[in-house]
Amino acid sequence: MRNQSVVEGVSFGVADGVGGWVESGVDPALFSQALMYHAHRYSRNAWAGEPEIDPTMDYEEREQIEGWEMTPYECLDLAYGGVLREKYVQAGSSTACIISLNASSGILRSANLGDSGFSIVRGNALIHRQPSQTHFFNCPKQLTKLPPNTGRKFARACVDSPSEADTFKVKLRDGDIVVAYTDGFSDNVFTSEMLTICSLVARAGASEQQQVQIMADRMVEYARLCMKSKTRVSPFEREASREGMYFRGGKSDDVTVIVALIRETS
């Protein structure tokens, strides 16, 4: 996100390519990578929130202020359009979670489609956990690009719209921790375990910049350990049981985690 003279902010997000496309000879990573590329391309020229224009400025001066307010939903919609026009991405699907932080107002905004998501930690408590969006168990809502003019039908492909993304807005406080992740994390690590990792790292005494990196590293490492265990009950196993299905232990999947620490400065 490009910083402006009157407001600063940052945008970040995660996208998880749907692996089922491998069966059709499509690299599932290309769609998600292109989606985040275009999200970055659009967001870097936009505000992280509504521009704060000095009311004493005359009209000509106001016109010279660059940028515009772009919500995470608008960013997701524009990025999806970019992927649909991307000639190097023939087909694919992806979940997506995009978050913006307005450093002037302290407002977090988000748009989430599918089973990637984020949590907000305040102190030792969870104050928000983004719910997953699914069509049915283990089938998340997803943005999709179908192959052009192949004549083939893709009955298993889910084609969802950015307009179906859940949006969220909240004012953050000093010390809040925002954790964004793909389902490879949330399917294997319980919320209580994520809170414990945050607490243990915060008490370790490293610099704040080091802390957020260590938190992200520890979460990824722990998720990988959990997904290999067949004796430990996982969140995915519990959800499968609720649906009347048998699944034991952790679920093997890609894992991406981003951690942000909020600090109020004078």
PyMOL commands that set and color helices and strands:
alter all, ss='L'
color gray80, all
select helices_A, chain A and resi 19-24+28-43+59-63+72-85+162-164+183-186+191-202+208-228+235-242
alter helices_A, ss='H'
color red, helices_A
select strands_A, chain A and resi 9-17+92-102+107-113+117-122+125-129+134-136+139-140+143-145+166-171+177-181+257-261
alter strands_A, ss='S'
color yellow, strands_A
deselect
rebuild
show_as cartoon
